[in-house]
Amino acid sequence: MRLVLSCWAILLGCITLYYGVISQDSLPDHPILQGKNDLFLHAMAFLSLTMPIFVLWPTWRSLMALAIIASAIELVQAFLPSRTPALDDLAASCIGIAAGAMIAALICRYLQHSYEHRTESALYHD
């Protein structure tokens, strides 16, 4: 399971870096988001990147590393002529990191509780 989550985190990290730094294509804006498509994508990219990383390493260090990566992406964009850094993007990325960590923590807690409940049930039924 750790190998699958590690591969998933690496894949999501590469996709995030590609769209954050390398790609020059802008994504189409969705009418529901009313011009906030970029912020939504920042939040969702870091939410989906945070979840497997936080499941593997549930520490503040992993969250700080993700925040540093988000900051580095915005910093690198300052030196690219086709990109524009923005504090709004960094804030959206940090919101995604926080939301991903909360969701991952809830999932882990649920799975642990479920496992403990199954283990107790198996002990009493034997």
DSSP file with accessible surface (Angstrom, degrees, kcal/mol):
  #  RESIDUE AA STRUCTURE BP1 BP2  ACC     N-H-->O    O-->H-N    N-H-->O    O-->H-N    TCO  KAPPA ALPHA  PHI   PSI    X-CA   Y-CA   Z-CA
    1    1 A M     >        0   0  172      0, 0.0     4,-2.5     0, 0.0     5,-0.2   0.000 360.0 360.0 360.0 -38.3    0.0    0.0    0.0
    2    2 A R  H  >  +     0   0  146      1,-0.2     4,-2.4     2,-0.2     5,-0.2   0.877 360.0  52.2 -63.3 -37.1    2.9    2.4    0.8
    3    3 A L  H  > S+     0   0  131      2,-0.2     4,-2.7     1,-0.2     5,-0.2   0.928 109.9  48.0 -65.6 -42.7    4.3    1.7   -2.7
    4    4 A V  H  > S+     0   0   98      1,-0.2     4,-2.5     2,-0.2    -2,-0.2   0.940 113.9  46.3 -62.9 -46.8    1.0    2.6   -4.4
    5    5 A L  H  X S+     0   0   32     -4,-2.5     4,-2.6     2,-0.2    -1,-0.2   0.895 112.4  51.4 -64.5 -37.4    0.6    5.8   -2.3
    6    6 A S  H  X S+     0   0   35     -4,-2.4     4,-2.3    -5,-0.2    -2,-0.2   0.932 111.5  46.2 -65.0 -44.9    4.2    6.8   -3.0
    7    7 A C  H  X S+     0   0   73     -4,-2.7     4,-2.6     2,-0.2    -2,-0.2   0.904 112.8  51.0 -63.1 -40.8    3.8    6.3   -6.7
    8    8 A W  H  X S+     0   0  132     -4,-2.5     4,-2.7    -5,-0.2     5,-0.2   0.920 110.3  48.9 -62.8 -43.3    0.5    8.2   -6.6
    9    9 A A  H  X S+     0   0    9     -4,-2.6     4,-2.4     2,-0.2    -2,-0.2   0.912 111.7  49.3 -64.5 -40.8    2.2   11.1   -4.8
   10   10 A I  H  X S+     0   0  114     -4,-2.3     4,-2.5     2,-0.2    -2,-0.2   0.934 112.0  48.6 -64.5 -44.4    5.1   11.2   -7.2
   11   11 A L  H  X S+     0   0   88     -4,-2.6     4,-2.3     1,-0.2    -2,-0.2   0.947 113.7  45.8 -61.2 -47.7    2.7   11.2  -10.2
   12   12 A L  H  X S+     0   0   19     -4,-2.7     4,-2.6     1,-0.2    -1,-0.2   0.880 111.3  53.5 -64.0 -36.9    0.5   14.0   -8.7
   13   13 A G  H  X S+     0   0   16     -4,-2.4     4,-2.6    -5,-0.2    -1,-0.2   0.922 109.2  48.1 -63.5 -42.7    3.7   16.0   -7.8
   14   14 A C  H  X S+     0   0   78     -4,-2.5     4,-2.6     2,-0.2    -2,-0.2   0.913 112.3  48.7 -64.6 -41.9    4.9   15.8  -11.4
   15   15 A I  H  X S+     0   0   76     -4,-2.3     4,-2.5     2,-0.2     5,-0.3   0.927 112.0  49.5 -63.8 -43.2    1.6   16.9  -12.8
   16   16 A T  H  X S+     0   0   15     -4,-2.6     4,-2.1     1,-0.2    -2,-0.2   0.930 113.2  45.9 -62.0 -45.5    1.4   19.8  -10.3
   17   17 A L  H  X>S+     0   0   83     -4,-2.6     4,-2.4     2,-0.2     5,-1.1   0.901 111.1  53.6 -64.6 -39.2    4.9   20.9  -11.2
   18   18 A Y  I  <>S+     0   0   98     -4,-2.6     5,-3.2     1,-0.2     4,-0.4   0.964 116.3  36.5 -60.1 -52.1    4.2   20.6  -14.9
   19   19 A Y  I  <5S+     0   0  113     -4,-2.5    -1,-0.2     1,-0.2    -2,-0.2   0.784 119.8  50.6 -74.0 -24.4    1.1   22.7  -14.8
   20   20 A G  I  <5S+     0   0    8     -4,-2.1    -1,-0.2    -5,-0.3    -2,-0.2   0.811 132.7   1.9 -81.8 -29.5    2.6   25.1  -12.2
   21   21 A V  I  <5S+     0   0   34     -4,-2.4    -3,-0.2    -5,-0.2    -2,-0.1   0.726 129.7  39.1-125.5 -47.0    5.9   25.8  -13.9
   22   22 A I  I   <S+     0   0  112     -5,-1.1    -3,-0.2    -4,-0.4    -4,-0.1   0.942  91.2  81.9 -84.2 -49.2    6.5   24.1  -17.3
   23   23 A S      < -     0   0    3     -5,-3.2     0, 0.0    -6,-0.2     0, 0.0  -0.294  48.9-170.6 -64.6 139.1    3.1   24.3  -19.2
   24   24 A Q        +     0   0  142      2,-0.1     2,-0.3    59,-0.0    -1,-0.1   0.379  55.4 105.9-107.0   0.4    2.3   27.6  -20.9
   25   25 A D        -     0   0  119      1,-0.0     2,-0.4     0, 0.0    -2,-0.0  -0.611  63.3-141.7 -80.8 136.5   -1.3   26.6  -21.7
   26   26 A S        -     0   0  113     -2,-0.3    -2,-0.1     3,-0.0     3,-0.1  -0.806  20.3-121.6 -95.1 142.2   -4.0   28.2  -19.7
   27   27 A L        -     0   0   82     -2,-0.4    11,-0.1     1,-0.1    10,-0.1  -0.555  33.7 -98.3 -81.7 146.6   -6.9   26.0  -18.7
   28   28 A P        -     0   0  113      0, 0.0     2,-0.3     0, 0.0    -1,-0.1  -0.314  38.5-115.0 -65.1 146.6  -10.4   27.0  -19.8
   29   29 A D        -     0   0   87     -3,-0.1     3,-0.0     8,-0.0     5,-0.0  -0.649  22.4-135.7 -84.5 136.7  -12.5   28.8  -17.2
   30   30 A H    >>  -     0   0   95     -2,-0.3     3,-0.8     1,-0.1     4,-0.7  -0.757  12.0-131.9 -91.5 137.3  -15.6   27.0  -16.0
   31   31 A P  G >4 S+     0   0  107      0, 0.0     3,-0.7     0, 0.0    -1,-0.1   0.834 104.6  58.3 -60.4 -30.7  -18.8   29.2  -15.8
   32   32 A I  G 34 S+     0   0  135      1,-0.2    -3,-0.0     2,-0.1     0, 0.0   0.874 103.6  52.6 -67.0 -33.8  -19.6   28.0  -12.2
   33   33 A L  G X4 S-     0   0   42     -3,-0.8     3,-1.3     2,-0.0    -1,-0.2   0.614  94.6-147.7 -81.0 -11.6  -16.2   29.2  -10.9
   34   34 A Q  T << S-     0   0  167     -3,-0.7    -2,-0.1    -4,-0.7    -1,-0.0   0.903  73.5 -34.7  46.7  57.1  -16.7   32.7  -12.3
   35   35 A G  T 3  S+     0   0   49     -5,-0.5    -1,-0.3     1,-0.1     3,-0.3   0.503 120.0 100.0  83.9   2.3  -13.1   33.5  -13.1
   36   36 A K    <>  +     0   0  121     -3,-1.3     4,-2.4    -6,-0.2     5,-0.2   0.118  40.3 116.5-105.7  21.5  -11.7   31.6  -10.1
   37   37 A N  H  > S+     0   0   20      1,-0.2     4,-2.5     2,-0.2     5,-0.2   0.909  74.6  52.4 -56.6 -43.1  -10.7   28.5  -12.1
   38   38 A D  H  > S+     0   0   75     -3,-0.3     4,-2.2     1,-0.2    -1,-0.2   0.916 110.1  47.3 -63.3 -42.9   -7.0   29.0  -11.4
   39   39 A L  H  > S+     0   0   45      2,-0.2     4,-2.4     1,-0.2    -1,-0.2   0.912 111.6  50.9 -66.0 -41.0   -7.5   29.3   -7.7
   40   40 A F  H  X S+     0   0   96     -4,-2.4     4,-2.8     1,-0.2     5,-0.2   0.918 110.2  49.8 -61.6 -42.8   -9.7   26.2   -7.7
   41   41 A L  H  X S+     0   0   56     -4,-2.5     4,-2.6    -5,-0.2     5,-0.2   0.883 109.0  51.9 -66.4 -37.9   -7.1   24.2   -9.6
   42   42 A H  H  X S+     0   0   19     -4,-2.2     4,-2.2     2,-0.2     5,-0.2   0.946 112.7  45.5 -60.5 -48.7   -4.3   25.3   -7.2
   43   43 A A  H  X S+     0   0   16     -4,-2.4     4,-2.4     1,-0.2    -2,-0.2   0.934 115.5  45.7 -62.3 -45.3   -6.4   24.1   -4.2
   44   44 A M  H  X S+     0   0   75     -4,-2.8     4,-2.6     2,-0.2     5,-0.2   0.886 110.6  53.5 -68.6 -37.2   -7.4   20.8   -5.9
   45   45 A A  H  X S+     0   0   27     -4,-2.6     4,-1.8    -5,-0.2    -1,-0.2   0.953 115.3  39.3 -62.3 -47.2   -3.8   20.1   -7.1
   46   46 A F  H  X S+     0   0    4     -4,-2.2     4,-2.3    -5,-0.2    -2,-0.2   0.821 113.2  55.7 -77.4 -26.8   -2.4   20.5   -3.6
   47   47 A L  H  X S+     0   0   30     -4,-2.4     4,-1.9    -5,-0.2    -2,-0.2   0.963 112.4  42.6 -63.2 -49.8   -5.4   18.8   -1.9
   48   48 A S  H  < S+     0   0   39     -4,-2.6    -2,-0.2     1,-0.2    -1,-0.2   0.819 116.4  48.7 -70.1 -27.5   -4.8   15.7   -4.1
   49   49 A L  H  X S+     0   0    7     -4,-1.8     4,-1.1    -5,-0.2    -1,-0.2   0.875 110.7  51.0 -76.3 -35.5   -1.1   15.9   -3.6
   50   50 A T  H  X S+     0   0    0     -4,-2.3     4,-3.5     1,-0.2     5,-0.3   0.879  97.3  67.6 -71.0 -37.6   -1.3   16.2    0.2
   51   51 A M  H  X S+     0   0   47     -4,-1.9     4,-1.9     1,-0.2     5,-0.2   0.929 106.1  36.1 -56.8 -55.3   -3.6   13.3    0.8
   52   52 A P  H  > S+     0   0    5      0, 0.0     4,-2.1     0, 0.0    -1,-0.2   0.906 119.3  51.3 -67.0 -33.9   -1.2   10.4   -0.1
   53   53 A I  H  X S+     0   0   29     -4,-1.1     4,-3.0     1,-0.2    -2,-0.2   0.936 111.3  46.7 -66.4 -42.1    1.8   12.3    1.3
   54   54 A F  H  < S+     0   0   32     -4,-3.5    -1,-0.2     1,-0.2    -3,-0.2   0.829 110.0  53.6 -71.7 -29.7    0.0   12.9    4.7
   55   55 A V  H  < S+     0   0   50     -4,-1.9    -1,-0.2    -5,-0.3    -2,-0.2   0.916 115.8  40.3 -67.2 -40.3   -1.2    9.3    4.9
   56   56 A L  H  < S+     0   0    8     -4,-2.1    -2,-0.2     1,-0.3    -1,-0.2   0.891 134.8  18.3 -73.4 -42.3    2.4    8.1    4.4
   57   57 A W     <  -     0   0  126     -4,-3.0     2,-2.5    -5,-0.2    -1,-0.3  -0.704  69.8-172.9-132.7  81.5    4.1   10.8    6.6
   58   58 A P        +     0   0   85      0, 0.0     2,-0.3     0, 0.0    -4,-0.1  -0.377  45.5 115.3 -78.5  68.1    1.5   12.4    8.9
   59   59 A T  S  > S-     0   0   67     -2,-2.5     4,-1.3     1,-0.1     3,-0.3  -0.896  77.9-115.7-131.0 163.7    3.7   15.1   10.3
   60   60 A W  H  > S+     0   0  207     -2,-0.3     4,-2.7     1,-0.2     5,-0.2   0.800 112.9  65.6 -66.4 -27.8    3.9   18.9   10.3
   61   61 A R  H  > S+     0   0  214      1,-0.2     4,-2.5     2,-0.2    -1,-0.2   0.897  99.3  49.7 -62.6 -40.0    7.2   18.5    8.4
   62   62 A S  H  > S+     0   0   13     -3,-0.3     4,-2.0    -5,-0.2    -1,-0.2   0.904 112.1  48.2 -66.7 -37.7    5.4   17.0    5.4
   63   63 A L  H  X S+     0   0   22     -4,-1.3     4,-2.2     2,-0.2    -2,-0.2   0.904 111.8  49.4 -68.1 -39.0    2.9   19.8    5.4
   64   64 A M  H  X S+     0   0  112     -4,-2.7     4,-2.4     2,-0.2    -2,-0.2   0.896 108.7  53.5 -65.5 -39.2    5.6   22.4    5.7
   65   65 A A  H  X S+     0   0   48     -4,-2.5     4,-2.3     2,-0.2    -2,-0.2   0.917 109.2  48.7 -61.6 -40.9    7.5   20.8    2.8
   66   66 A L  H  X S+     0   0    4     -4,-2.0     4,-2.5     2,-0.2    -2,-0.2   0.902 110.4  50.5 -65.8 -39.9    4.3   21.0    0.6
   67   67 A A  H  X S+     0   0   22     -4,-2.2     4,-2.3     2,-0.2    -2,-0.2   0.893 110.0  50.7 -65.4 -36.4    3.9   24.7    1.6
   68   68 A I  H  X S+     0   0  109     -4,-2.4     4,-2.8     2,-0.2    -2,-0.2   0.907 109.5  50.7 -67.1 -39.5    7.5   25.3    0.6
   69   69 A I  H  X S+     0   0   72     -4,-2.3     4,-2.4     2,-0.2    -2,-0.2   0.929 110.1  49.7 -62.9 -43.7    6.9   23.5   -2.7
   70   70 A A  H  X S+     0   0    1     -4,-2.5     4,-1.8     1,-0.2    -2,-0.2   0.917 112.9  47.3 -61.1 -41.5    3.9   25.7   -3.4
   71   71 A S  H  X S+     0   0   52     -4,-2.3     4,-2.5     1,-0.2    -2,-0.2   0.904 110.2  52.5 -65.7 -40.9    5.9   28.8   -2.5
   72   72 A A  H  X S+     0   0   44     -4,-2.8     4,-3.0     2,-0.2     5,-0.2   0.887 105.6  54.5 -64.1 -38.1    8.8   27.7   -4.8
   73   73 A I  H  X S+     0   0    7     -4,-2.4     4,-1.8     1,-0.2    -1,-0.2   0.940 111.2  44.8 -61.0 -45.1    6.4   27.2   -7.7
   74   74 A E  H  X S+     0   0   12     -4,-1.8     4,-0.8     2,-0.2    -2,-0.2   0.898 113.1  51.3 -67.0 -37.0    5.2   30.8   -7.3
   75   75 A L  H >< S+     0   0  115     -4,-2.5     3,-1.0     1,-0.2     4,-0.5   0.927 108.7  50.2 -65.1 -44.5    8.7   32.1   -6.9
   76   76 A V  H >< S+     0   0   63     -4,-3.0     3,-1.7     1,-0.3     4,-0.3   0.877 102.3  62.4 -62.1 -36.0    9.9   30.3  -10.1
   77   77 A Q  H >< S+     0   0    2     -4,-1.8     3,-1.1     1,-0.3     6,-0.3   0.785  90.6  67.8 -62.9 -23.2    7.0   31.8  -12.0
   78   78 A A  T << S+     0   0   57     -3,-1.0    -1,-0.3    -4,-0.8    -2,-0.2   0.785 102.7  46.2 -65.9 -23.8    8.4   35.2  -11.3
   79   79 A F  T <  S+     0   0  163     -3,-1.7    -1,-0.2    -4,-0.5    -2,-0.2   0.378  95.3  87.1-100.2   2.0   11.3   34.4  -13.6
   80   80 A L    X   -     0   0   53     -3,-1.1     3,-1.3    -4,-0.3     0, 0.0  -0.908  67.5-148.8-104.1 126.4    9.3   32.9  -16.4
   81   81 A P  T 3  S+     0   0  137      0, 0.0    -1,-0.1     0, 0.0    -4,-0.0   0.797  97.2  50.2 -65.2 -26.0    8.0   35.4  -19.0
   82   82 A S  T 3  S+     0   0   60     -3,-0.1     2,-0.3     2,-0.0    -5,-0.1   0.472 106.2  64.8 -91.2  -1.9    4.9   33.4  -19.7
   83   83 A R    <   -     0   0   47     -3,-1.3    -3,-0.1    -6,-0.3   -59,-0.0  -0.853  62.1-154.0-122.2 157.5    3.8   33.0  -16.1
   84   84 A T        -     0   0  111     -2,-0.3    -6,-0.2    -5,-0.1     2,-0.1  -0.982  15.0-138.7-132.3 121.3    2.7   35.4  -13.3
   85   85 A P        -     0   0   53      0, 0.0     2,-0.3     0, 0.0     3,-0.1  -0.447  24.3-176.4 -75.0 152.6    3.2   34.6   -9.6
   86   86 A A     >  -     0   0   37     -2,-0.1     4,-1.6     1,-0.1     3,-0.1  -0.983  35.0-141.3-151.7 138.8    0.3   35.5   -7.3
   87   87 A L  H  > S+     0   0  144     -2,-0.3     4,-2.7     1,-0.2     5,-0.2   0.813 106.1  61.6 -66.9 -29.9   -0.2   35.4   -3.5
   88   88 A D  H  > S+     0   0  107      2,-0.2     4,-2.5     1,-0.2    -1,-0.2   0.897 103.3  49.8 -61.2 -40.7   -3.8   34.3   -4.2
   89   89 A D  H  > S+     0   0   12      2,-0.2     4,-2.4     1,-0.2    -2,-0.2   0.913 110.9  48.7 -64.1 -42.8   -2.4   31.2   -5.9
   90   90 A L  H  X S+     0   0   38     -4,-1.6     4,-2.4     2,-0.2    -2,-0.2   0.916 111.3  50.0 -63.5 -42.1   -0.2   30.5   -3.0
   91   91 A A  H  X S+     0   0   50     -4,-2.7     4,-2.3     2,-0.2    -2,-0.2   0.921 110.7  49.5 -62.8 -42.3   -3.1   31.0   -0.5
   92   92 A A  H  X S+     0   0   11     -4,-2.5     4,-2.3     1,-0.2    -1,-0.2   0.904 110.4  51.1 -64.0 -39.5   -5.3   28.6   -2.6
   93   93 A S  H  X S+     0   0    1     -4,-2.4     4,-2.2     1,-0.2    -2,-0.2   0.922 110.5  48.6 -63.1 -42.6   -2.4   26.0   -2.6
   94   94 A C  H  X S+     0   0   51     -4,-2.4     4,-2.5     2,-0.2    -2,-0.2   0.872 109.1  52.7 -67.2 -35.7   -2.1   26.3    1.2
   95   95 A I  H  X S+     0   0  112     -4,-2.3     4,-2.7     2,-0.2     5,-0.2   0.916 109.1  50.5 -64.1 -40.8   -5.9   25.9    1.6
   96   96 A G  H  X S+     0   0    1     -4,-2.3     4,-2.7     2,-0.2    -2,-0.2   0.897 109.4  50.9 -62.4 -39.8   -5.6   22.8   -0.5
   97   97 A I  H  X S+     0   0   11     -4,-2.2     4,-2.3     2,-0.2    -2,-0.2   0.941 112.4  45.9 -63.2 -46.6   -2.8   21.5    1.7
   98   98 A A  H  X S+     0   0   49     -4,-2.5     4,-2.3     1,-0.2    -2,-0.2   0.931 114.8  46.9 -63.6 -44.2   -4.8   22.1    4.8
   99   99 A A  H  X S+     0   0   28     -4,-2.7     4,-2.6     1,-0.2     5,-0.2   0.914 111.8  51.0 -65.6 -41.3   -7.9   20.5    3.4
  100  100 A G  H  X S+     0   0    0     -4,-2.7     4,-2.6    -5,-0.2    -1,-0.2   0.901 110.3  49.3 -62.7 -39.9   -6.0   17.5    2.1
  101  101 A A  H  X S+     0   0   10     -4,-2.3     4,-2.5     2,-0.2    -1,-0.2   0.910 111.9  48.5 -66.5 -41.2   -4.4   16.9    5.5
  102  102 A M  H  X S+     0   0  120     -4,-2.3     4,-2.3     2,-0.2    -2,-0.2   0.928 113.7  46.0 -65.1 -44.3   -7.8   17.1    7.3
  103  103 A I  H  X S+     0   0   67     -4,-2.6     4,-2.6     2,-0.2     5,-0.2   0.930 113.6  49.1 -64.2 -44.8   -9.4   14.7    4.8
  104  104 A A  H  X S+     0   0    1     -4,-2.6     4,-2.7    -5,-0.2    -1,-0.2   0.910 111.0  50.4 -62.0 -41.2   -6.4   12.3    5.0
  105  105 A A  H  X S+     0   0   43     -4,-2.5     4,-2.5     2,-0.2    -1,-0.2   0.912 111.4  48.2 -63.6 -42.1   -6.5   12.4    8.8
  106  106 A L  H  X S+     0   0  111     -4,-2.3     4,-2.6     2,-0.2    -2,-0.2   0.912 112.5  48.4 -64.7 -42.0  -10.2   11.7    8.9
  107  107 A I  H  X S+     0   0   75     -4,-2.6     4,-2.8     2,-0.2     5,-0.2   0.934 112.8  48.1 -63.6 -45.5   -9.8    8.8    6.5
  108  108 A C  H  X S+     0   0   49     -4,-2.7     4,-2.6     2,-0.2     5,-0.2   0.915 112.1  49.4 -61.6 -42.4   -6.9    7.3    8.5
  109  109 A R  H  X S+     0   0  176     -4,-2.5     4,-2.6     2,-0.2    -1,-0.2   0.924 112.6  47.6 -63.6 -42.6   -8.9    7.7   11.7
  110  110 A Y  H  X S+     0   0  155     -4,-2.6     4,-2.8     2,-0.2    -2,-0.2   0.934 113.3  47.5 -63.2 -46.3  -12.0    5.9   10.1
  111  111 A L  H  X S+     0   0  101     -4,-2.8     4,-2.5     2,-0.2    -2,-0.2   0.896 113.0  48.7 -64.3 -39.4   -9.8    3.1    8.7
  112  112 A Q  H  X S+     0   0  115     -4,-2.6     4,-2.6    -5,-0.2     5,-0.2   0.933 113.1  47.1 -65.7 -44.0   -8.1    2.6   12.0
  113  113 A H  H  X S+     0   0  121     -4,-2.6     4,-2.5    -5,-0.2    -2,-0.2   0.921 113.1  49.4 -63.0 -42.8  -11.4    2.6   13.9
  114  114 A S  H  X S+     0   0   27     -4,-2.8     4,-2.4     2,-0.2    -2,-0.2   0.912 111.8  48.6 -63.2 -42.6  -12.9    0.1   11.4
  115  115 A Y  H  X S+     0   0  142     -4,-2.5     4,-2.4     2,-0.2    -2,-0.2   0.927 112.0  48.3 -63.9 -44.4   -9.8   -2.2   11.7
  116  116 A E  H  X S+     0   0   83     -4,-2.6     4,-2.5     2,-0.2    -2,-0.2   0.900 111.3  50.8 -63.9 -38.6   -9.9   -2.1   15.5
  117  117 A H  H  X S+     0   0  109     -4,-2.5     4,-2.4     1,-0.2    -2,-0.2   0.922 111.4  47.4 -65.9 -42.4  -13.6   -2.9   15.4
  118  118 A R  H  X S+     0   0  145     -4,-2.4     4,-2.3     2,-0.2    -2,-0.2   0.889 112.1  50.8 -65.1 -39.7  -13.2   -5.8   13.0
  119  119 A T  H  X S+     0   0   54     -4,-2.4     4,-2.0     2,-0.2    -2,-0.2   0.925 111.4  47.1 -64.9 -43.6  -10.3   -7.1   15.2
  120  120 A E  H  X S+     0   0  102     -4,-2.5     4,-2.0     1,-0.2    -2,-0.2   0.915 112.0  50.8 -64.0 -41.9  -12.4   -6.9   18.4
  121  121 A S  H  X S+     0   0   38     -4,-2.4     4,-1.6     1,-0.2    -1,-0.2   0.902 109.0  51.0 -62.4 -39.9  -15.3   -8.6   16.7
  122  122 A A  H  X S+     0   0   51     -4,-2.3     4,-0.7     1,-0.2    -1,-0.2   0.884 109.0  51.7 -66.5 -36.3  -13.1  -11.4   15.4
  123  123 A L  H  < S+     0   0  122     -4,-2.0     3,-0.4     1,-0.2    -1,-0.2   0.895 112.0  45.4 -67.6 -37.8  -11.7  -12.0   18.9
  124  124 A Y  H  < S+     0   0  188     -4,-2.0    -1,-0.2     1,-0.2    -2,-0.2   0.751 111.3  52.4 -78.6 -22.3  -15.2  -12.2   20.5
  125  125 A H  H  <        0   0  155     -4,-1.6    -1,-0.2    -5,-0.2    -2,-0.2   0.559 360.0 360.0 -91.7  -6.1  -16.6  -14.6   17.8
  126  126 A D     <        0   0  170     -4,-0.7    -3,-0.0    -3,-0.4    -4,-0.0  -0.263 360.0 360.0 -85.5 360.0  -13.8  -17.1   18.0
